[in-house]
């Protein structure tokens, strides 16, 4: 499967190129970027041909699949050009700048009968997938409440790329990951949400402090707190899932654990410590906590590789499914509904793209 990569900046070097190189069914056909430095750097890590425009990349390499890793304002035009050239598309998040463009690009994918997916890859990380499997097995009982939070001091001014110009920042650029994970675990999208975005630090003209409360079908709730202006220890993404039989704590990012345990052989307390750079999922019951899935290294690239394998399997099916694209569109709808709720102070019920009940259930379990 020949893959073209549009955008050869940091995300391509950290995620897209390593992911493609790790999937044996994929051949990187080429890449493009307007930056000469980015093009040169890409050739040193596995991109055989580089070009300065999308049009030249498509004409010279004729890829089967195009990965779009550029700022979201350019996504529509690049996705359209790729599909006009006959290529399937894996687009980075945020999907599109607005719902109108999301709906239009999905219609173009339908017209060309080509797959379109968005790389919200967290659900493909091992500790998130293992948690999902154990929930499906009934190991923890019914899930009814999700909390997710992020703590760091990282306003837009600290960004060194297109993100430093965003007014809709945390919820739009990062929140889609948490929203996707909540829908992944609940097998549903929320029916309503309330969002508060106070201007806690007026010098930062963006949403740097976000609190969201969502109601899901079946008397279930999710609460998110994203704080990019705290001086507390950094937490990239923490989640707690409360179930009937246990609570689950999932940490993404550096996880340091220190414990004191009694050693029978030494007949004394022993200090144990560990550091995981990837993430971990732990079950909590009666004050005790035990890990059931851990990753020592970061999984942003490996999860994208898993997403690509899933994508390749979808490409081999005789009928195209557009549920992945519709799901990404509906997650984007949630983001904009959140900004509407913060502006009006009202509960908002998002408008989702239509799909049948059976299709939606299949999407949530398989995507």
BELMO-V368209 format. One record per residue. N is the residue number from 1. RES is the residue in one letter. PHI is phi in whole degrees, -180 to 180 (* if undefined). OMEGA is omega in degrees with one decimal (* if undefined). D_LAST is the distance of its C-alpha to the last C-alpha in Angstrom with 1 decimal. Layout:
N;RES;PHI;OMEGA;D_LAST  N;RES;PHI;OMEGA;D_LAST
This chain:
1;X;*;-176.8;20.5  2;X;-85;-175.4;22.5  3;X;-118;171.4;20.9  4;X;-108;-177.4;22.7  5;X;-113;178.7;22.3  6;X;-101;-173.8;23.6  7;X;100;-175.1;24.9  8;X;-115;179.0;26.5  9;X;-84;-174.2;27.1  10;X;-60;-177.3;26.0  11;X;-66;177.0;22.2  12;X;-67;-178.0;22.7  13;X;-71;-177.7;25.1  14;X;-81;-168.2;23.2  15;X;-125;-167.8;19.6  16;X;-67;-177.6;19.2  17;X;-66;176.9;22.2  18;X;-59;179.3;21.9  19;X;-63;-180.0;18.2  20;X;-63;-178.4;19.3  21;X;-66;-177.7;22.4  22;X;-90;179.7;20.7  23;X;-104;-171.3;18.7  24;X;-65;-179.2;21.4  25;X;-79;-175.0;20.0  26;X;-108;169.9;20.2  27;X;-119;176.0;23.5  28;X;-73;-178.4;24.1  29;X;-82;-179.1;26.2  30;X;169;178.7;27.3  31;X;-147;177.7;26.7  32;X;-144;178.0;28.4  33;X;-166;178.1;29.7  34;X;-69;-178.0;32.9  35;X;-85;178.0;34.0  36;X;-64;179.5;36.3  37;X;-64;178.9;35.8  38;X;-65;179.3;32.0  39;X;-63;-179.5;32.4  40;X;-63;-179.1;35.0  41;X;-61;-178.4;32.9  42;X;-65;-179.7;29.9  43;X;-68;-178.5;32.3  44;X;-82;-177.6;33.3  45;X;-124;169.2;29.9  46;X;122;177.2;28.7  47;X;-96;-170.7;28.4  48;X;-74;-179.7;31.0  49;X;-133;178.1;31.7  50;X;-130;-176.5;31.5  51;X;-137;-178.3;32.4  52;X;-98;179.6;33.3  53;X;-145;177.2;31.4  54;X;-63;-177.2;28.2  55;X;-59;-179.5;30.4  56;X;-68;176.9;32.1  57;X;-56;-177.2;29.0  58;X;-66;-177.6;27.6  59;X;-70;-174.1;31.0  60;X;-84;-174.0;31.9  61;X;-111;-179.7;28.8  62;X;46;-176.9;26.9  63;X;-71;173.1;23.5  64;X;-81;-176.9;20.6  65;X;-138;176.8;18.1  66;X;-117;173.4;19.1  67;X;-100;-177.1;17.8  68;X;-105;-178.6;19.1  69;X;-125;-179.2;20.4  70;X;-111;176.2;23.1  71;X;-58;-172.3;24.0  72;X;-61;178.9;22.0  73;X;-63;-179.6;25.2  74;X;-99;-172.0;25.0  75;X;-61;-174.2;21.4  76;X;-60;-176.6;22.2  77;X;-63;-178.8;25.0  78;X;-69;177.8;23.4  79;X;-60;180.0;20.3  80;X;-63;-179.9;22.7  81;X;-63;179.3;25.0  82;X;-63;-178.7;22.4  83;X;-72;173.8;21.2  84;X;-61;178.5;24.9  85;X;-89;175.8;25.5  86;X;91;-177.2;22.9  87;X;-103;167.6;20.2  88;X;-70;-173.7;16.5  89;X;-135;165.6;15.5  90;X;-112;-174.2;13.4  91;X;-106;174.5;15.0  92;X;-70;172.8;15.7  93;X;-88;-7.6;15.6  94;X;-62;-171.4;17.4  95;X;-58;-176.6;16.1  96;X;-144;178.3;19.4  97;X;-69;-179.2;22.7  98;X;-156;-177.0;22.5  99;X;-70;179.7;20.7  100;X;-60;179.0;23.1  101;X;-68;177.3;22.0  102;X;-63;179.3;18.3  103;X;-65;-179.6;19.2  104;X;-65;-177.6;21.5  105;X;-71;175.7;19.2  106;X;-66;176.8;16.6  107;X;-65;176.8;19.6  108;X;-64;177.3;20.8  109;X;-61;177.4;17.5  110;X;-61;-177.5;18.0  111;X;-62;179.2;21.7  112;X;-86;-175.8;21.2  113;X;57;-179.7;18.4  114;X;-121;-179.4;16.5  115;X;-77;178.0;12.9  116;X;-138;179.9;12.3  117;X;-135;178.8;9.7  118;X;-117;-171.4;10.7  119;X;-85;163.8;11.0  120;X;-82;-165.0;10.4  121;X;-88;-174.9;10.3  122;X;-59;-178.0;11.7  123;X;-63;177.3;8.9  124;X;-93;174.9;9.4  125;X;-72;-169.6;13.1  126;X;-59;-174.6;14.8  127;X;-72;173.2;16.3  128;X;-74;179.5;13.3  129;X;-66;179.8;11.4  130;X;-64;176.5;14.8  131;X;-62;178.5;15.3  132;X;-59;-179.4;12.2  133;X;-62;-179.5;13.6  134;X;-71;173.8;17.0  135;X;-65;179.4;16.2  136;X;-65;178.1;14.8  137;X;-74;-179.1;18.0  138;X;83;-176.4;20.1  139;X;-64;-175.0;21.8  140;X;-113;-175.7;22.3  141;X;80;-175.0;22.6  142;X;-71;174.8;21.1  143;X;-84;-177.9;19.5  144;X;-131;-175.4;21.4  145;X;-151;177.8;21.8  146;X;-126;169.9;20.0  147;X;-117;175.3;22.1  148;X;-139;-179.7;21.1  149;X;-149;175.4;23.7  150;X;-134;178.1;24.7  151;X;-128;173.9;28.4  152;X;-172;170.9;30.0  153;X;-102;-175.8;32.7  154;X;-154;174.5;30.9  155;X;-70;-177.0;31.8  156;X;-55;-178.0;31.2  157;X;-61;179.7;34.6  158;X;-85;177.7;33.4  159;X;-75;-179.8;30.8  160;X;-114;-179.1;32.2  161;X;-138;-175.8;29.9  162;X;-58;-177.8;28.7  163;X;-66;-176.4;27.5  164;X;-73;177.7;31.1  165;X;-102;-174.8;31.7  166;X;-75;168.8;28.9  167;X;-91;170.4;30.2  168;X;-91;-163.9;26.8  169;X;-111;-170.1;25.8  170;X;-68;-177.1;24.1  171;X;-65;-177.7;22.0  172;X;-76;-172.2;21.0  173;X;-85;-177.7;20.7  174;X;-112;-171.5;19.4  175;X;-60;-179.2;18.4  176;X;-61;178.8;15.0  177;X;-64;-178.3;13.9  178;X;-67;178.0;15.4  179;X;-63;178.6;14.2  180;X;-65;179.7;10.5  181;X;-65;178.9;11.3  182;X;-62;179.0;13.4  183;X;-68;177.0;10.9  184;X;-63;-176.8;8.6  185;X;-78;179.5;11.8  186;X;-87;-175.3;13.3  187;X;54;-177.8;10.6  188;X;-167;171.4;12.3  189;X;-101;-178.8;13.7  190;X;-67;178.1;17.3  191;X;-87;179.2;20.1  192;X;-158;177.5;22.5  193;X;-153;172.5;23.3  194;X;-122;-177.3;26.4  195;X;-131;172.9;26.7  196;X;-117;176.4;29.8  197;X;-132;-178.8;30.4  198;X;-72;176.5;34.1  199;X;-88;-173.8;36.0  200;X;-68;175.9;37.0  201;X;-127;-173.2;38.1  202;X;-57;-179.6;39.5  203;X;-71;178.0;39.9  204;X;-105;-175.5;36.1  205;X;-88;-179.7;35.2  206;X;-165;178.2;31.5  207;X;-81;-179.3;29.2  208;X;-105;176.5;29.8  209;X;-139;-173.4;29.8  210;X;-130;173.2;27.1  211;X;-124;-176.6;26.9  212;X;-130;175.7;24.3  213;X;-124;-175.5;24.2  214;X;-128;174.7;21.6  215;X;-105;178.9;21.9  216;X;-111;176.3;19.0  217;X;-56;177.8;19.5  218;X;81;176.6;21.5  219;X;59;179.9;23.8  220;X;-123;-174.7;21.4  221;X;-132;169.8;21.8  222;X;-138;179.2;20.5  223;X;-130;179.4;23.0  224;X;-118;173.8;22.5  225;X;-136;179.5;25.4  226;X;-114;-174.7;25.3  227;X;-126;179.9;28.8  228;X;-101;-179.7;29.6  229;X;-129;177.9;33.4  230;X;-96;175.0;34.0  231;X;-100;176.9;36.3  232;X;-72;176.9;34.9  233;X;-54;-174.2;33.3  234;X;-70;172.2;30.1  235;X;-130;-174.0;26.8  236;X;-71;172.0;23.8  237;X;-158;176.6;21.2  238;X;-115;176.6;22.2  239;X;-136;168.2;20.5  240;X;-128;178.5;22.0  241;X;-110;179.0;20.3  242;X;-96;-179.3;23.1  243;X;-122;-177.6;22.8  244;X;-64;-172.5;25.6  245;X;-108;-177.1;26.6  246;X;-166;168.0;25.7  247;X;-108;-179.1;24.5  248;X;-123;176.3;22.0  249;X;-111;179.8;22.7  250;X;-120;-179.5;20.2  251;X;-119;173.9;21.8  252;X;-111;-175.4;20.4  253;X;110;-178.5;23.3  254;X;-62;178.5;26.7  255;X;-123;177.3;27.4  256;X;-108;-179.5;31.1  257;X;-124;174.9;32.2  258;X;-127;-179.7;35.9  259;X;-142;175.2;37.3  260;X;-116;-178.2;40.7  261;X;-126;178.9;40.9  262;X;-83;178.8;44.0  263;X;-98;179.2;44.9  264;X;-67;-177.7;46.9  265;X;-68;-179.2;48.2  266;X;-86;-178.4;49.3  267;X;56;178.9;50.3  268;X;-161;176.5;49.1  269;X;-66;179.5;46.1  270;X;-126;178.4;43.8  271;X;-87;177.3;41.7  272;X;-120;-179.9;38.2  273;X;-140;178.7;36.1  274;X;-155;178.7;32.9  275;X;-133;177.1;30.8  276;X;-116;-179.2;27.1  277;X;-86;-178.7;25.9  278;X;-91;-179.8;22.2  279;X;178;-176.0;21.3  280;X;-158;172.1;21.7  281;X;-120;-176.8;20.7  282;X;-130;173.3;23.7  283;X;-95;-178.4;24.6  284;X;-119;-179.2;27.6  285;X;-143;175.4;30.0  286;X;52;176.8;33.6  287;X;80;179.7;34.1  288;X;-109;-176.7;32.7  289;X;-131;178.8;29.7  290;X;-139;-179.1;28.2  291;X;-78;174.7;25.5  292;X;-121;175.9;22.9  293;X;-156;-178.2;20.7  294;X;-138;176.6;22.2  295;X;-133;-176.9;21.8  296;X;-77;-178.1;25.1  297;X;-122;179.4;23.9  298;X;-63;-174.1;21.5  299;X;-118;-179.2;17.9  300;X;-62;179.0;17.1  301;X;-76;-178.1;17.7  302;X;-67;176.5;16.5  303;X;-68;175.8;13.0  304;X;-66;175.5;13.0  305;X;-62;176.2;14.2  306;X;-63;177.0;11.4  307;X;-62;178.5;9.0  308;X;-64;177.2;11.7  309;X;-63;176.3;11.8  310;X;-63;179.3;8.3  311;X;-60;-179.5;9.4  312;X;-62;177.0;12.7  313;X;-65;176.8;11.6  314;X;-63;-178.9;10.1  315;X;-66;-178.5;13.5  316;X;-84;-178.3;15.4  317;X;-75;-177.6;14.5  318;X;-67;-179.7;17.4  319;X;-114;179.8;15.6  320;X;-83;173.0;13.5  321;X;-107;178.3;10.5  322;X;-107;-177.8;10.7  323;X;-67;177.6;8.2  324;X;-63;178.3;6.4  325;X;-67;178.7;10.1  326;X;-64;178.2;11.1  327;X;-64;178.5;8.9  328;X;-62;177.4;10.6  329;X;-63;-178.2;13.7  330;X;-72;173.2;13.7  331;X;-64;176.3;13.3  332;X;-62;176.2;16.2  333;X;-60;177.1;18.0  334;X;-63;179.4;18.0  335;X;-59;-177.4;19.6  336;X;-71;173.4;22.3  337;X;-65;177.1;22.9  338;X;-64;177.6;23.5  339;X;-65;177.1;26.1  340;X;-64;179.2;27.7  341;X;-62;179.7;28.0  342;X;-64;-178.7;29.7  343;X;-73;-173.9;32.0  344;X;-94;-174.6;33.1  345;X;75;-175.8;33.0  346;X;-112;170.1;31.4  347;X;-71;-179.4;28.4  348;X;-119;174.6;25.9  349;X;-108;-172.8;23.5  350;X;-62;174.8;20.9  351;X;-98;-177.9;20.6  352;X;-98;173.4;17.1  353;X;-65;-173.6;16.4  354;X;-74;169.1;17.0  355;X;-156;-178.0;14.8  356;X;-72;-179.8;15.8  357;X;-59;-178.6;15.3  358;X;-67;178.3;13.9  359;X;-63;-178.4;11.4  360;X;-64;179.3;10.3  361;X;-63;178.3;10.2  362;X;-63;179.1;8.1  363;X;-60;-174.0;5.5  364;X;-67;-178.1;5.9  365;X;-83;-171.4;6.2  366;X;-101;-172.9;3.8  367;X;-65;*;0.0
